[in-house]
Amino acid sequence: MFIITAPPLLAIYGWGYFINNNGPLVAGPADFLLSWVLPAVAVILFWLYKQATPGKMVVSARVVDARTGKTLTVGQSIGRYLAYFVAILPLFLGIIWVAFDPRKQGWHDKLAGSVAVRPKHRGPEPVRFGG
């Protein structure tokens, strides 16, 4: 998302926005929209229409409803996004949880009723030689 949000933030606030880390959490209305609202909307729309963000698409992973395997609902998508904040606040324990969970669900998945899945067969078809 930084690639998308950085140019408009640079145009509006200048280089000082990226250099001065002692400023407020939100530098103004444009900053709030570009740094908080736009990424949230983009991620939620990716989950709803593609079942994955671009990073998950690269590895052929999808985010689905944990009970049905179908596309997440709007409520689940919003809940999953907000649950990321819950998962990262206690020293990223909610994200680290994925390593120990049998279904590989982080706290954000558990709270939203979602799960990330990958196809069993990954990669190109094996080469077969006639003969």
C-alpha positions in Angstrom: 0.0 0.0 0.0 2.9 2.3 0.6 3.6 2.5 -3.2 0.0 3.8 -3.6 -0.2 6.1 -0.7 3.3 7.6 -0.7 3.0 9.8 -3.8 -0.1 11.7 -2.7 1.2 12.1 0.8 4.4 13.5 -0.6 2.5 15.9 -2.9 0.4 17.1 0.0 2.8 17.2 2.9 6.3 17.2 1.3 9.3 15.2 2.4 9.0 16.3 6.0 6.1 13.9 6.4 8.5 10.9 5.9 11.5 12.4 7.7 9.9 13.8 10.9 8.8 10.8 12.9 8.1 12.9 16.0 4.9 14.3 14.6 1.3 13.4 15.4 -0.1 10.0 14.5 -2.4 11.7 11.9 -1.0 14.8 10.1 -4.3 16.0 8.7 -7.4 14.9 6.9 -5.6 13.8 3.8 -3.2 11.8 5.8 -6.1 10.1 7.6 -7.8 9.2 4.4 -4.6 8.0 2.6 -2.9 6.2 5.5 -5.9 4.7 7.3 -9.1 4.7 5.3 -7.8 3.9 1.8 -5.7 0.9 2.9 -8.6 -0.5 4.9 -11.0 -0.2 2.1 -8.6 -1.6 -0.4 -7.8 -4.7 1.7 -11.4 -5.4 2.5 -12.4 -5.1 -1.2 -9.6 -7.5 -2.2 -10.9 -10.0 0.4 -14.4 -9.6 -0.9 -13.7 -9.7 -4.6 -10.5 -11.7 -5.0 -10.5 -13.6 -1.6 -6.9 -12.5 -1.2 -4.6 -9.5 -1.1 -1.9 -9.2 -3.7 0.7 -10.9 -1.4 -1.6 -13.9 -0.9 -2.3 -14.0 -4.6 1.4 -14.4 -5.3 1.4 -17.7 -3.3 -2.0 -18.8 -4.5 -3.5 -18.4 -1.0 -7.1 -17.3 -0.3 -9.0 -16.1 2.7 -12.3 -17.9 3.2 -15.0 -18.4 5.8 -13.7 -21.0 8.3 -17.0 -22.9 8.4 -18.2 -22.9 4.8 -15.0 -22.3 2.7 -16.9 -19.5 0.8 -16.1 -15.9 0.4 -16.1 -13.8 3.5 -19.0 -11.6 4.3 -18.6 -7.8 4.5 -18.9 -8.1 8.3 -16.3 -10.8 8.5 -13.9 -8.8 6.3 -14.3 -5.6 8.4 -14.0 -7.7 11.5 -10.8 -9.4 10.2 -9.2 -6.1 9.4 -10.0 -4.6 12.8 -8.9 -7.8 14.5 -5.4 -7.3 13.1 -5.0 -4.5 15.6 -6.0 -6.8 18.4 -3.6 -9.4 17.2 -0.6 -7.1 17.0 -1.0 -5.0 20.1 0.3 -7.7 22.6 3.8 -8.0 21.1 2.4 -9.6 17.9 1.3 -12.6 19.8 -1.9 -12.9 17.7 0.2 -13.2 14.6 2.8 -15.5 16.1 -0.2 -17.7 17.2 -0.3 -19.0 13.5 2.8 -21.0 14.1 1.2 -23.0 16.9 -2.4 -23.3 15.8 -3.4 -26.6 14.1 -5.5 -24.7 11.4 -2.8 -21.9 11.1 -5.3 -19.3 12.2 -4.1 -16.1 13.8 -6.3 -14.2 16.4 -7.6 -12.1 13.5 -8.9 -15.2 11.8 -10.3 -16.7 14.9 -12.2 -13.5 15.8 -13.5 -13.1 12.2 -14.3 -16.8 11.6 -11.9 -16.9 8.6 -9.0 -19.0 7.5 -6.3 -18.6 4.9 -6.0 -21.7 2.6 -3.7 -22.7 -0.2 -4.3 -25.3 -2.9 -2.8 -28.7 -2.2 -1.2 -28.9 -5.6 1.1 -25.9 -6.0 3.2 -24.9 -9.0 3.1 -25.9 -12.6 2.1 -29.3 -13.8 5.0 -31.8 -13.8 6.8 -32.4 -17.1 5.8 -35.7 -18.7 7.8 -37.3 -21.4 6.2 -39.6 -24.0 7.7 -43.0 -24.6 
